[in-house]
Amino acid sequence: MLESTPSPSTMAELLGPSLFEVWQKLCLTIDETYDMERIWNAGGKNWTYEYKYRRGGKTLCCLYAKENCMGLMMIFGKEERAKFEEIRNTLTDAVCRQYDAAKTYHDGKWVMFEPTSTSEFDDYMKLLAIKRKANRK
């Protein structure tokens, strides 16, 4: 865990104004749908920061930030991958391509999206709903 949470101005400087706006809107969208524990961490060797949504010891998703780039990581287990296939035809081609290109490990398929706008948020929320039912609204 990080000793201090990055300030909004730190995040805006890191991501740039337009991506920071996307970051804020994605966080708001997730926050409006899910009541989760939110944890800031260092981003490892590839990212500056990790912002994790968890509840009951299970991770819903992680947002990542580095200079002029943000990521949204979702890990899909075997049953969740089957549910993805059930809704595939409701998702955009770009989201499906990203999913198909992701590597599958022993613990699931690790899919990293790199949003640059809010255009795929509806798809992201459909994917999060596969992982966990909304517990707000």
C-alpha positions in Angstrom: 0.0 0.0 0.0 1.2 3.5 -0.7 2.2 5.8 2.2 0.3 8.7 0.7 -2.5 8.8 -1.8 -1.7 10.7 -4.9 -3.6 14.0 -5.1 -5.9 14.9 -7.9 -3.4 17.4 -9.1 -0.6 14.7 -9.1 -2.9 12.4 -11.1 -3.8 15.2 -13.6 -0.1 16.0 -14.1 0.7 12.3 -14.6 -2.1 11.4 -17.0 -2.7 14.8 -18.7 -5.9 16.7 -18.5 -8.0 14.7 -21.0 -7.0 11.3 -19.6 -7.4 12.5 -16.0 -11.0 13.4 -16.9 -11.5 9.8 -18.3 -9.9 8.4 -15.1 -12.3 10.4 -12.9 -15.4 9.5 -14.9 -14.4 5.8 -14.9 -13.9 5.9 -11.1 -17.2 7.7 -10.7 -19.0 5.1 -12.9 -17.6 2.2 -10.8 -18.3 4.0 -7.5 -21.9 4.6 -8.5 -22.4 0.9 -9.2 -20.2 -0.8 -6.6 -19.5 -0.3 -2.9 -16.0 -1.5 -2.7 -12.8 -1.1 -0.7 -10.4 1.1 -2.8 -6.7 0.6 -2.3 -3.8 2.7 -3.8 -0.5 0.8 -4.5 2.7 1.4 -6.4 2.2 0.3 -10.0 5.0 -2.2 -10.3 7.6 -2.0 -13.0 5.2 -0.9 -15.8 3.0 1.7 -14.1 3.3 4.5 -11.6 0.1 3.8 -9.6 -2.4 1.0 -9.1 -5.9 1.7 -7.8 -7.6 -1.5 -6.8 -11.3 -2.2 -6.2 -11.8 -5.1 -3.8 -14.4 -6.5 -1.5 -14.4 -9.6 0.6 -10.8 -10.4 -0.5 -11.8 -10.5 -4.2 -10.6 -7.9 -6.7 -13.2 -6.5 -9.0 -10.7 -4.6 -11.2 -7.6 -2.4 -11.0 -6.9 1.0 -12.6 -3.4 1.8 -13.5 -1.7 5.1 -14.2 1.6 6.2 -15.7 2.7 9.2 -17.8 0.0 10.0 -20.4 -1.5 6.5 -20.1 -4.2 4.7 -18.0 -5.1 1.1 -17.8 -8.1 -1.0 -16.6 -7.3 -4.6 -15.7 -9.9 -7.3 -15.3 -9.1 -10.9 -14.6 -11.6 -13.5 -15.8 -11.7 -16.9 -14.3 -13.1 -20.0 -16.2 -16.7 -19.4 -15.4 -16.4 -15.7 -16.1 -14.9 -16.4 -19.5 -17.9 -18.5 -20.4 -20.2 -15.6 -19.3 -18.1 -13.3 -21.6 -18.8 -15.6 -24.5 -22.6 -15.3 -23.7 -22.5 -11.5 -24.0 -19.8 -11.2 -26.7 -22.3 -10.1 -29.4 -23.4 -7.1 -27.2 -19.8 -5.7 -26.9 -17.8 -3.5 -29.3 -15.3 -5.1 -31.7 -12.5 -3.2 -30.0 -13.3 -4.6 -26.5 -13.6 -8.1 -28.0 -10.3 -7.8 -29.8 -8.6 -6.7 -26.6 -10.2 -9.6 -24.7 -9.1 -12.1 -27.4 -5.5 -10.8 -27.5 -5.1 -11.1 -23.7 -3.0 -13.9 -22.3 -4.7 -16.7 -20.2 -2.7 -17.8 -17.2 -3.4 -20.6 -14.7 -5.6 -18.2 -12.6 -7.5 -16.6 -15.4 -7.5 -14.4 -18.5 -5.8 -11.0 -17.7 -7.3 -8.3 -19.9 -5.8 -4.8 -19.9 -7.8 -2.1 -21.5 -6.3 1.4 -22.1 -9.2 3.8 -22.2 -8.6 7.1 -23.9 -12.3 8.2 -23.8 -15.6 7.2 -22.2 -16.8 5.4 -25.3 -16.3 1.9 -24.0 -17.6 2.4 -20.5 -20.8 0.6 -21.1 -18.9 -2.4 -22.2 -16.6 -2.2 -19.2 -19.6 -2.1 -16.9 -21.0 -5.2 -18.6 -17.7 -7.0 -18.0 -17.6 -5.9 -14.4 -21.2 -7.2 -14.0 -19.9 -10.7 -15.1 -17.4 -10.5 -12.2 -19.8 -9.2 -9.5 -23.4 -8.0 -9.3 -23.9 -4.3 -8.6 -24.3 -3.6 -5.0 -25.4 0.1 -5.3 -28.3 1.7 -7.1 
